[in-house]
Amino acid sequence: MNKKLLTQIKNEWRSNLWLVTELLLVSVVMWYIVDYMYVKAAVYYEPRGFDISHCYLIQMGRLTDKSPDFIPNQTKEQQREDVKGLAERLKYRPDIEAVGFGQNSYPYNGSNSGTEVRYDTLQSPGWTIRRLVSPDFVRVFQYHGTRGETPEQLAELLSHPKNFLASDNLYKKRYGRDLTPLVGKQFYLFGDTTETYTLGASLEVVRYSDYEQAWNSYSMVKLLPENWYDVGLELCVRVKEDQDKDFITRLKADSEKLYRVGNVFIAEVRSFDDIRRNYQQSQTNSMRSYILGMVFLLLNIFVLNIDFLLFLTLNTCVSSDNDNVINAIICPTSILDCSNVKSPIGSVVVPNPIINAAKVSPPIIIPWYITRHVIPFVNTPFFVSLGFLFIMSAFAGSNASASAGKESVTRF
């Protein structure tokens, strides 16, 4: 039997070559997808350096002169005090844990500002993110220092105008040095060499998003000057763990009565879970498309293996009336007639229908059904083209939905 199989393989080498080539091609593409998915998963599960659970972004607005409640002739100082007053009122709300301001600073934010952090001859990369924030901003997003500093301790350090915080990997790639040993040293910021600032603490790396690698995420955190306070700032809050349910609805109900300060009011509230999902929608959909492609290729590999094995076996089967060579597993006597088998390139050889179904046991029916119906369909160009078009349309559709989709926003 083995000799006959080897002879059959040799005689049908052209058909086998097509099967092996197809299997090799699918395996190479599969290897690429698995490697890509492994790298993406490793990056995704790296420590983020922040925590957005129970966090919300509040967008402020200012009344215009068309509103009957508009207060005219306010000075810039009064406008700034209104903004600060709104934050102060929110701090005393029983379901809120921390309130902080930021400028281009919150996570999953497409807008950002860059800066330069220099120490002696060490210079930070040009894409170092500048985060100007109020002290409690680090409490909202739970930043931590590399020497064990808590968010509360970091907030205290940040309250001093001459202090700043920076990620520990700031000089790692260029100079191979961690920032932690330089805590307490004097630095130059913003390209200005006439004034120095003290590094209050070295931060655990704060990543830009879930798909950005930690080693390539650089940032510095500095106190937001009070004369920059405006309704255009990002007002971020963290609520207590058991207060997430209906928080936006409750805040909406109280906003008009409790949180109108001068001309400043709460315009929108968004959950950071929604912000995160919308910001990364295209990347998430891309990952799903790769997974669909991987499943499709796994199906092809599975079918090709069955195809190849059944091709070899069924080509050795002949009727017991004509030959004594019988495959007792696939071709029992008087059940399958494979005496006139021809082997089309790229598809499995399908034997004639079962002659005596009463003699066929379940282990025979299942392989026979797959051989007769499933494999010929899966091996058709129509199925392959359909699978390819399905994956491509899913990929294109997901990107389109990510571009056209709107964030979940509660407007007041």
C-alpha positions in Angstrom: 0.0 0.0 0.0 2.8 2.5 0.9 4.6 1.7 -2.3 1.4 2.3 -4.3 0.8 5.6 -2.5 4.4 6.8 -3.3 3.9 5.7 -6.9 0.6 7.6 -7.0 2.3 10.7 -5.6 5.0 10.5 -8.2 2.5 10.0 -11.1 0.3 12.9 -9.9 3.2 15.3 -9.0 1.7 18.2 -11.0 -1.5 18.1 -9.0 0.4 17.7 -5.7 2.7 20.6 -6.7 -0.3 22.9 -6.9 -1.5 21.8 -3.5 1.9 22.2 -1.9 2.4 25.6 -3.5 -1.0 26.7 -2.3 -0.4 25.4 1.2 3.0 27.1 1.3 1.6 30.5 0.2 -1.2 30.3 2.8 1.3 29.4 5.5 3.6 32.3 4.7 0.7 34.8 4.8 -0.5 33.1 8.0 2.9 33.5 9.6 2.9 37.2 8.8 -0.5 37.7 10.3 0.3 35.8 13.5 3.6 37.7 13.9 1.7 41.1 13.3 -1.0 40.1 15.8 1.6 39.0 18.4 3.4 42.4 18.2 0.2 44.4 18.4 -1.0 42.3 21.4 2.3 42.8 23.2 2.1 46.6 22.7 -1.6 46.7 23.7 -0.9 45.0 27.1 2.1 47.2 28.0 1.5 49.4 31.1 -0.2 52.6 30.0 1.0 54.9 32.8 -2.6 56.2 33.4 -6.0 55.0 34.3 -9.2 56.3 32.6 -11.7 54.2 34.6 -14.5 56.4 36.2 -13.2 59.4 34.3 -15.1 62.0 32.3 -14.3 65.0 30.0 -16.4 68.1 30.5 -16.5 70.7 27.8 -17.3 74.2 29.0 -19.2 76.9 27.1 -19.8 80.7 27.5 -23.1 82.5 27.1 -23.4 85.0 24.3 -25.1 88.4 24.4 -28.2 86.7 22.9 -28.9 84.9 26.1 -31.1 86.7 28.7 -28.7 85.5 31.4 -25.6 86.9 29.8 -23.4 89.1 32.0 -21.9 91.9 29.9 -18.6 93.7 30.3 -16.7 91.0 32.2 -12.9 91.4 32.5 -10.5 88.7 31.6 -9.8 88.2 35.3 -13.6 87.7 35.9 -13.8 85.2 33.1 -10.9 83.2 34.5 -12.5 83.2 37.9 -15.7 81.9 36.5 -13.8 78.9 35.0 -12.0 78.3 38.3 -15.3 78.7 40.1 -16.9 75.9 38.1 -14.1 73.5 38.9 -14.3 74.4 42.6 -18.0 73.6 42.7 -17.5 70.3 41.0 -14.9 69.4 43.6 -17.5 69.6 46.3 -19.9 67.3 44.5 -20.2 64.1 46.6 -19.8 61.7 43.7 -16.6 63.3 42.3 -13.2 62.3 43.6 -10.9 64.7 41.7 -11.1 67.6 39.2 -8.3 68.8 36.9 -7.6 71.1 34.0 -5.4 70.4 31.1 -4.4 71.8 27.7 -3.9 69.2 25.0 -3.2 66.8 27.9 -5.8 64.1 28.3 -5.3 60.5 27.0 -6.5 59.5 23.5 -6.3 63.1 22.3 -5.5 63.8 18.7 -4.3 67.3 19.6 -1.0 67.8 21.4 1.9 70.2 21.9 5.6 69.5 21.8 8.5 70.9 23.8 12.2 70.4 24.6 13.6 69.3 27.9 17.3 69.8 28.3 19.8 68.8 31.0 23.4 69.7 30.4 24.2 68.1 27.0 21.1 65.8 27.2 18.2 66.8 25.0 14.8 65.2 24.7 13.4 64.0 21.4 11.5 66.5 19.3 8.2 64.8 19.8 8.1 65.1 23.6 4.5 65.9 24.5 4.0 69.0 26.6 1.2 68.6 29.1 0.2 71.8 30.9 -2.2 70.9 33.7 -3.6 71.8 37.1 -2.1 69.8 40.1 -5.1 67.5 40.5 -4.9 66.4 36.8 -2.4 63.7 37.9 -4.9 62.5 40.5 -7.7 62.3 37.9 -5.6 59.9 35.7 -3.6 58.3 38.5 -0.1 59.1 37.4 2.7 57.4 39.4 6.3 58.2 40.0 9.2 55.7 39.4 10.2 56.0 43.1 6.8 55.1 44.4 5.3 58.6 44.4 1.5 58.5 44.6 -0.8 60.7 42.6 -1.4 62.9 45.6 2.3 63.4 46.2 2.8 64.2 42.5 0.0 66.8 42.7 1.8 68.4 45.6 5.1 68.5 43.7 3.3 70.0 40.7 1.7 72.8 42.6 5.1 74.6 42.8 5.5 76.7 39.6 9.2 75.9 39.3 8.7 72.1 39.4 7.9 69.8 36.5 7.5 66.1 36.0 8.7 64.0 33.1 8.6 60.4 31.8 11.5 58.2 32.9 12.4 57.2 29.3 13.1 60.8 28.2 16.8 60.2 27.5 16.7 56.4 27.3 16.8 55.9 23.5 19.3 58.5 22.7 21.7 58.3 25.7 20.8 55.1 27.5 20.0 57.0 30.7 17.0 56.9 33.0 15.6 60.1 34.3 15.1 58.9 37.9 18.7 59.7 39.0 18.2 63.3 37.8 15.3 64.0 40.2 16.0 67.3 42.0 18.3 68.6 39.2 17.9 71.8 37.3 16.6 71.6 33.7 15.9 74.0 30.8 12.4 73.9 29.3 10.8 75.2 26.1 14.1 76.0 24.5 14.7 78.9 27.1 18.2 78.8 28.6 17.7 81.9 30.8 15.5 80.1 33.3 15.7 76.7 35.1 13.1 74.3 36.5 13.5 71.5 39.0 12.6 67.9 38.1 10.1 67.1 40.9 9.7 63.4 40.0 10.3 60.9 37.2 7.0 59.4 35.9 6.2 55.9 34.9 5.9 56.2 31.1 2.6 57.7 30.0 1.7 56.2 26.7 -0.1 58.2 23.9 -2.6 55.4 23.3 -3.1 51.7 23.6 -1.3 51.0 20.3 1.7 53.4 20.8 4.8 51.7 22.2 6.0 52.8 25.6 9.6 53.2 24.6 8.5 55.8 21.9 6.1 57.8 24.2 7.8 60.9 25.8 6.1 63.6 27.9 6.6 66.3 30.4 4.0 67.7 32.8 4.1 71.3 33.9 1.8 73.5 36.0 -0.8 75.4 33.9 -0.4 79.2 34.4 -3.5 80.7 35.9 -3.7 83.4 33.2 -4.3 80.6 30.7 -7.5 79.5 32.3 -10.3 79.7 29.7 -13.4 77.7 28.6 -11.3 76.1 25.9 -9.4 74.1 28.5 -10.1 70.4 29.1 -12.0 69.9 32.4 -11.5 66.3 33.5 -13.1 64.6 36.5 -12.8 61.2 38.2 -15.9 60.0 40.0 -15.9 57.5 42.9 -15.9 53.8 42.0 -19.6 53.3 42.8 -20.9 56.5 41.2 -20.5 55.7 37.5 -24.0 54.7 36.9 -26.1 57.5 35.4 -23.4 60.1 36.4 -23.9 62.1 33.2 -27.6 62.1 33.6 -27.4 63.3 37.2 -24.8 66.0 36.3 -27.1 67.2 33.5 -30.0 67.5 35.9 -27.9 69.7 38.3 -25.9 71.6 35.7 -28.3 74.5 35.1 -29.1 75.1 38.8 -25.7 74.4 40.4 -23.0 74.7 37.7 -23.7 78.0 35.9 -21.0 80.3 37.1 -21.2 83.8 35.6 -21.3 83.2 31.8 -19.7 79.8 32.1 -21.7 76.6 31.8 -21.3 72.9 31.1 -21.8 72.2 27.4 -20.9 68.6 26.9 -19.9 65.5 29.0 -18.2 62.4 27.6 -17.0 59.2 29.2 -13.4 58.4 28.6 -14.4 54.9 27.7 -16.3 56.4 24.7 -13.4 58.7 23.9 -10.9 55.8 23.9 -13.2 53.6 21.8 -13.8 56.3 19.2 -10.1 57.5 19.1 -8.9 53.9 18.4 -11.8 52.7 16.3 -9.8 52.4 13.0 -7.0 50.5 14.7 -9.4 48.2 16.5 -11.3 47.5 13.3 -8.0 46.8 11.5 -7.2 44.2 14.2 -10.6 42.6 13.7 -10.0 42.4 9.9 -6.6 40.7 10.5 -8.4 38.2 12.8 -11.0 37.5 10.1 -8.2 37.0 7.6 -6.5 34.6 10.0 -9.7 32.5 10.5 -10.2 32.4 6.7 -6.6 31.2 6.2 -6.9 28.6 8.9 -10.0 27.2 7.2 -8.0 27.0 3.9 -5.1 25.3 5.7 -7.5 22.8 7.2 -9.2 22.1 3.9 -6.0 21.8 2.1 -4.7 19.2 4.5 -7.9 17.1 4.2 -7.8 17.7 0.4 -4.3 16.4 0.1 -4.8 13.4 2.3 -8.1 12.3 0.7 -6.6 12.9 -2.7 -3.8 10.4 -2.0 -6.1 7.9 -0.4 -9.0 8.0 -2.8 -6.8 7.7 -5.8 -5.7 4.3 -4.6 -9.3 3.0 -4.1 -10.8 0.7 -6.7 -13.9 -1.5 -6.7 -13.5 -4.8 -5.0 -14.9 -6.5 -8.1 -11.9 -5.3 -10.1 -9.0 -5.4 -7.7 -8.1 -6.9 -4.4 -6.7 -3.5 -3.1 -9.3 -2.1 -0.7 -8.9 0.7 1.7 -11.0 -0.6 4.7 -11.3 2.9 6.2 -12.3 5.2 3.3 -13.4 2.7 0.7 -15.0 -0.4 2.1 -16.2 -3.1 -0.2 -19.0 -2.2 -2.6 -19.4 1.3 -1.1 -17.1 3.7 -3.0 -16.2 3.2 -6.6 -13.0 5.0 -7.4 -11.9 3.0 -10.3 -12.3 5.8 -12.8 -10.8 8.6 -10.7 -9.2 11.6 -12.4 -7.4 14.2 -10.5 -8.2 17.8 -11.4 -5.6 20.3 -10.4 -6.4 22.3 -7.3 -9.4 20.2 -6.0 -9.9 16.9 -4.3 -10.8 13.8 -6.2 -14.5 13.0 -5.4 -15.5 9.3 -5.7 -18.8 8.1 -7.1 -21.8 8.2 -4.8 -22.3 5.6 -2.1 -23.8 2.4 -3.6 -24.9 0.7 -0.5 -25.7 3.2 2.2 -26.9 0.6 4.6 -23.4 -0.7 5.0 -21.9 2.7 5.8 -21.0 3.4 9.4 -21.1 7.0 10.8 -17.3 7.4 10.7 -17.5 6.8 6.9 -20.5 9.1 6.2 -18.9 12.2 7.7 -15.7 12.1 5.6 -17.7 11.1 2.6 -20.0 14.1 3.0 -17.1 16.5 3.5 -15.4 15.0 0.5 -18.5 15.2 -1.7 -19.9 18.6 -0.7 -17.7 20.8 1.5 -14.2 20.5 0.0 -15.2 20.9 -3.7 -17.1 24.1 -2.7 -14.3 25.5 -0.5 -11.8 24.8 -3.3 -13.7 26.7 -5.9 -12.4 30.1 -7.1 -15.9 31.5 -6.2 -15.4 30.7 -2.5 -11.8 32.0 -2.4 -12.9 35.2 -4.1 -15.9 35.5 -1.9 -13.7 35.2 1.2 -11.2 37.7 0.0 -13.9 40.2 -0.9 -15.6 39.7 2.5 -12.4 40.5 4.3 -11.6 43.5 2.2 -15.1 44.9 2.5 -15.0 44.4 6.3 -11.7 46.3 6.4 -13.0 49.1 4.2 -16.3 49.3 6.0 -14.7 49.4 9.4 -12.4 52.2 8.4 -15.3 54.1 6.9 -17.4 53.7 10.0 -14.5 54.9 12.1 -14.1 58.0 10.0 -17.8 58.8 9.8 -18.7 57.7 13.3 -19.4 60.3 15.9 -18.4 60.1 19.6 -21.1 59.4 22.2 -21.8 62.9 23.5 -24.3 64.2 26.0 -25.2 67.8 25.1 -26.6 70.1 27.7 
